[in-house]
Amino acid sequence: MFRLILIVLFVVVAAIAVMSVTRAVKSAAGQVANATQEDTMPDTVRRIAYVALIILMFGVVSGWLGAS
């Protein structure tokens, strides 16, 4: 269980680092995103949901989560 918590913590830290780098690159490039239908959900919520999905899939496949 402790390993699972460490892996989740590592993934969260990595996701935050990637978000920071992409935000810095976007602001340095001066890009302004056009609002479309796909952009209605904030980027932070989308990335957190994606990371949670990856963690859930990895946990189920490895046997850490589920009925096995």
Backbone torsions as a table, in degrees:
resi	resn	phi	psi	omega
1	MET	NA	-37.5	-179.5
2	PHE	-65.5	-37.9	177.7
3	ARG	-63.4	-40.0	178.6
4	LEU	-61.3	-43.6	179.1
5	ILE	-64.4	-40.5	178.0
6	LEU	-64.5	-40.9	179.0
7	ILE	-65.7	-42.5	178.5
8	VAL	-62.6	-43.1	178.8
9	LEU	-62.3	-41.8	178.1
10	PHE	-63.0	-42.8	-179.9
11	VAL	-65.1	-39.8	179.0
12	VAL	-64.8	-44.1	178.9
13	VAL	-63.4	-41.0	178.6
14	ALA	-64.5	-39.9	179.4
15	ALA	-65.5	-40.5	178.0
16	ILE	-64.8	-40.1	178.8
17	ALA	-64.4	-42.8	179.1
18	VAL	-64.4	-41.8	178.4
19	MET	-62.2	-40.5	179.6
20	SER	-64.8	-43.4	179.8
21	VAL	-65.1	-44.7	-179.2
22	THR	-65.9	-37.4	177.8
23	ARG	-65.0	-41.1	179.1
24	ALA	-66.0	-39.7	179.5
25	VAL	-67.1	-41.6	179.3
26	LYS	-64.3	-42.0	-179.2
27	SER	-70.8	-33.4	178.2
28	ALA	-70.1	-35.4	-179.5
29	ALA	-79.2	-18.4	178.7
30	GLY	75.3	26.6	-179.5
31	GLN	-79.3	138.9	175.4
32	VAL	-118.0	119.3	-177.4
33	ALA	-76.8	135.8	173.9
34	ASN	-81.9	136.4	-178.7
35	ALA	-75.7	118.9	175.8
36	THR	-123.8	-177.7	-179.3
37	GLN	-63.8	-34.0	-177.9
38	GLU	-74.3	-18.6	-176.3
39	ASP	-92.8	16.2	-177.7
40	THR	-74.2	-26.6	177.2
41	MET	-90.0	134.4	179.8
42	PRO	-61.2	148.4	-178.3
43	ASP	-59.8	-38.0	-178.3
44	THR	-62.8	-45.1	180.0
45	VAL	-65.3	-39.8	179.8
46	ARG	-63.7	-43.0	-179.6
47	ARG	-69.0	-40.1	178.1
48	ILE	-62.9	-41.6	178.7
49	ALA	-65.1	-38.5	179.4
50	TYR	-66.0	-44.1	179.0
51	VAL	-63.8	-41.6	178.6
52	ALA	-63.1	-38.4	178.1
53	LEU	-64.6	-43.6	179.3
54	ILE	-63.1	-42.8	178.7
55	ILE	-63.1	-43.0	178.9
56	LEU	-63.1	-44.8	179.6
57	MET	-64.4	-42.4	178.8
58	PHE	-64.0	-39.9	179.0
59	GLY	-65.9	-40.0	179.7
60	VAL	-69.6	-43.8	-178.2
61	VAL	-65.5	-40.6	-177.3
62	SER	-79.0	-15.2	179.1
63	GLY	96.6	1.8	178.6
64	TRP	-70.5	-33.6	179.6
65	LEU	-117.0	151.3	176.2
66	GLY	113.0	-170.5	-173.0
67	ALA	-92.8	7.1	-176.7
68	SER	-83.3	NA	NA
